[in-house]
């Protein structure tokens, strides 16, 4: 049996190291600051994505090897790969929010999750520009680590549904999602890129709800696995609209359909309301 706290210590160190590499690219202090932007399935990829992916994989594999652990990283994953056979699988997004990284909004993050039998048991989300690292283990709570201290986190409580704040994507927007957001009872909105940064806002009580709705494409396992555990261990909930849990390292790397993350207070009611609103949606003819 592996000691999650021992694994977590290594994962946190790797998370800080990855954050430092990203900041060096972001602020142009590396030897060659050219990001060399390419596109893979309409999504941008930079040399920073690749460098950090290599750093994380090299360090985790050096610590844990390949015998008992599998590794799934956005930058090395092949669509033919399918489900990894290992019981313990690292699911990694070396740079979540690449568009925000390129446009210098500061809303980008590193996601490192350890999944056991399709469910996350350990998570690290680093937000380099804030110099913050969020971490959680299953049943162990969520914590915020800065350069100076470590603080336990809990989601907001006791708000009216009308007063909840939705954290929304700054780039991935389309008609059906906009219709849903406009018709929910909570009208306060805050635009933030990166799922990790969105969930960070919820666990720091700066927002309360995040909704993902797949269109022609869907978020992937590495977008959701680490943020989910950070949220749920802080007292929040993160489910499909029908209330079922998210699963990872299955035959499909995509997280299709509607997903709702919240402080948990109105989770079931908001999920049902979202399904009802979407059933009434009629796309425009233009």
C-alpha positions in Angstrom: 0.0 0.0 0.0 1.4 3.4 -1.0 1.5 6.3 1.5 -0.4 9.1 -0.1 1.3 11.7 2.0 4.7 10.6 0.9 3.6 10.6 -2.7 2.0 14.0 -2.2 5.3 15.5 -0.9 7.0 14.6 -4.1 4.1 15.7 -6.3 4.0 19.1 -4.6 7.8 19.6 -5.2 7.2 18.6 -8.9 4.3 21.1 -9.0 6.4 24.0 -7.8 9.2 23.0 -10.2 6.8 23.0 -13.1 5.4 26.4 -12.0 8.9 27.9 -12.0 9.6 26.6 -15.5 6.3 28.1 -16.8 7.0 31.4 -15.1 10.4 31.6 -16.8 8.8 31.2 -20.2 5.9 33.5 -19.3 8.3 36.3 -18.3 10.8 35.6 -21.0 13.7 34.8 -18.7 14.7 31.5 -20.4 17.6 31.4 -22.8 15.2 31.3 -25.8 11.8 32.9 -24.9 10.2 32.1 -28.3 7.1 30.1 -27.5 7.1 28.5 -31.0 3.3 28.1 -31.0 1.8 25.2 -33.0 -1.7 23.9 -33.2 -3.0 20.4 -32.4 -6.7 19.8 -33.0 -7.3 23.6 -33.0 -5.6 24.0 -29.6 -2.3 25.9 -29.2 0.8 24.1 -28.0 4.0 25.9 -27.0 7.5 24.9 -26.2 6.6 25.6 -22.5 3.9 22.9 -22.6 6.4 20.4 -24.0 9.2 21.4 -21.6 7.0 21.2 -18.5 5.5 17.9 -19.6 9.0 16.4 -19.9 10.0 17.8 -16.5 6.9 16.4 -14.7 7.1 13.0 -16.4 10.9 12.7 -15.8 10.6 13.5 -12.1 7.5 11.4 -11.4 9.0 8.4 -13.3 12.3 8.8 -11.4 10.4 8.7 -8.1 7.9 6.0 -8.8 9.0 4.1 -11.9 6.7 2.4 -14.5 5.9 -0.9 -12.8 3.0 0.1 -10.6 2.2 3.5 -12.1 0.9 4.7 -15.4 1.3 8.2 -16.9 -1.1 10.1 -19.1 0.0 13.6 -20.1 -1.8 15.9 -22.5 1.4 16.4 -24.5 2.3 12.8 -24.9 -1.1 11.2 -25.1 -2.1 9.5 -28.4 -5.7 9.0 -29.3 -5.1 5.3 -29.9 -3.7 4.9 -26.4 -7.0 4.1 -24.7 -7.2 3.1 -21.1 -4.0 2.6 -19.2 -3.9 -0.9 -17.5 -2.2 0.3 -14.3 -4.3 0.6 -11.1 -2.5 3.9 -10.3 -2.3 6.4 -13.1 -0.9 9.9 -13.1 -3.0 12.3 -15.2 -1.1 15.5 -16.1 -1.9 18.7 -17.8 1.5 20.6 -17.8 -0.1 23.8 -18.9 -3.9 24.2 -18.5 -4.9 27.5 -20.1 -2.4 27.7 -23.0 -4.4 30.5 -24.7 -4.3 32.6 -21.5 -0.6 31.8 -21.2 0.0 33.1 -24.7 -2.1 36.2 -24.3 -0.6 36.9 -20.8 -3.8 37.0 -18.7 -2.0 35.1 -15.9 -4.9 32.5 -15.8 -2.9 29.3 -16.4 -2.2 26.4 -14.2 -0.4 23.0 -13.8 -2.6 20.0 -13.1 -1.2 16.8 -11.5 -3.6 14.1 -10.4 -3.1 10.5 -9.2 -6.1 8.3 -10.2 -6.8 4.9 -8.7 -9.3 2.8 -10.4 -10.9 5.7 -12.4 -11.2 8.1 -9.4 -8.7 10.8 -8.2 -7.0 10.2 -4.8 -4.4 12.9 -4.9 -4.2 16.3 -6.7 -1.9 19.2 -7.1 -2.9 22.4 -9.0 -0.2 25.1 -9.2 -1.1 28.6 -10.3 2.3 30.1 -11.2 1.4 33.8 -11.5 -0.2 33.8 -8.1 2.7 31.7 -6.7 0.1 29.4 -5.2 -0.2 25.6 -5.1 -3.4 23.8 -4.1 -3.2 20.2 -3.0 -5.6 17.5 -1.8 -5.7 13.8 -0.9 -8.8 11.7 -0.8 -10.3 12.1 2.7 -7.5 14.5 3.7 -8.9 17.9 2.8 -7.7 20.7 0.5 -4.8 23.1 1.3 -3.3 26.2 -0.2 0.5 26.4 -0.1 2.3 29.6 -0.7 6.0 30.5 -0.2 5.2 31.5 3.4 2.5 29.2 4.8 0.0 26.4 4.2 -3.8 27.0 4.8 -6.8 24.6 4.8 -9.5 25.7 2.4 -13.3 25.4 2.5 -15.9 26.4 -0.1 -18.5 29.2 0.6 -21.7 28.4 2.5 -25.0 30.0 3.4 -25.5 32.1 0.2 -28.8 32.5 -1.6 -28.8 30.8 -5.0 -29.3 34.3 -6.7 -26.1 35.5 -5.0 -23.9 32.7 -6.2 -21.1 33.7 -8.7 -20.6 31.7 -11.9 -17.0 31.4 -13.1 -17.1 31.2 -16.9 -14.6 30.6 -19.6 -12.9 33.6 -21.2 -12.4 31.8 -24.6 -14.5 28.6 -24.9 -17.9 30.1 -25.4 -20.7 29.2 -27.8 -24.5 29.6 -28.2 -25.8 26.7 -26.2 -23.6 27.4 -23.2 -24.4 31.1 -23.3 -28.1 30.3 -23.3 -27.7 28.1 -20.3 -25.7 30.7 -18.3 -28.2 33.4 -19.2 -31.1 31.4 -17.9 -29.7 30.1 -14.6 -30.9 32.0 -11.4 -27.4 33.1 -10.5 -26.5 36.2 -12.6 -23.1 37.1 -11.2 -20.3 36.1 -13.5 -16.5 36.2 -13.4 -14.5 35.3 -16.5 -11.4 33.2 -15.8 -9.3 31.0 -18.1 -8.0 27.5 -17.1 -10.2 25.0 -15.2 -7.6 24.9 -12.4 -7.9 28.7 -11.9 -11.7 28.5 -12.0 -11.7 25.9 -9.2 -9.1 27.8 -7.3 -11.5 30.8 -7.3 -14.3 28.5 -5.9 -12.1 27.0 -3.1 -11.0 30.5 -2.2 -14.6 31.7 -2.0 -14.2 34.2 -4.9 -16.8 32.2 -6.9 -19.3 29.4 -6.4 -20.1 27.5 -9.6 -18.4 26.4 -12.8 -20.2 24.7 -15.7 -18.6 22.7 -18.5 -20.8 21.9 -21.5 -19.2 19.9 -24.4 -19.8 21.0 -27.9 -18.0 19.7 -30.9 -15.2 18.8 -28.6 -15.1 18.1 -24.8 -12.6 18.8 -22.0 -10.3 15.9 -21.3 -9.4 13.9 -18.2 -6.3 16.1 -17.6 -8.5 19.2 -17.5 -10.7 17.9 -14.7 -9.1 15.2 -12.6 -6.9 17.4 -10.4 -9.3 20.3 -10.1 -12.2 17.9 -9.1 -10.4 16.6 -6.1 -9.2 20.1 -5.0 -12.9 21.1 -5.0 -14.5 18.1 -3.5 -12.0 17.9 -0.6 -12.8 21.5 0.2 -16.5 20.6 0.6 -17.7 21.2 -3.0 -19.3 18.9 -5.5 -18.3 18.1 -9.1 -20.7 15.8 -11.1 -22.4 15.3 -14.4 -25.8 17.0 -14.7 -27.4 13.6 -13.9 -25.5 13.5 -10.6 -23.1 10.7 -11.6 -19.4 11.1 -10.7 -16.7 11.8 -13.3 -14.5 8.9 -14.1 -10.9 8.9 -15.4 -8.6 6.6 -17.3 -11.5 4.9 -19.1 -11.7 4.0 -22.8 -12.7 7.7 -23.6 -10.4 10.5 -22.5 -13.2 13.0 -23.2 -15.5 14.3 -20.5 -18.7 14.7 -22.6 -22.0 16.3 -21.7 -22.8 18.7 -18.9 -20.6 19.0 -15.8 -21.3 21.2 -12.8 -18.9 22.1 -10.1 -20.1 24.1 -7.1 -19.8 24.8 -3.4 -22.3 22.0 -3.2 -25.1 24.0 -1.6 -27.5 23.8 -4.6 -25.8 21.1 -6.7 -28.7 18.8 -7.3 -31.2 21.6 -8.0 -28.9 23.4 -10.3 -28.1 20.2 -12.3 -31.8 19.6 -12.8 -32.4 23.2 -13.7 -29.5 23.1 -16.3 -31.0 20.0 -17.9 -34.4 21.7 -18.1 -33.0 24.8 -19.6 -31.0 22.9 -22.2 -34.1 20.9 -23.2 -35.8 24.2 -24.1 -32.8 25.5 -26.2 -33.3 26.1 -29.9 -30.2 26.9 -31.9 -30.4 30.0 -34.1 -30.6 29.5 -37.8 -27.6 31.8 -38.5 
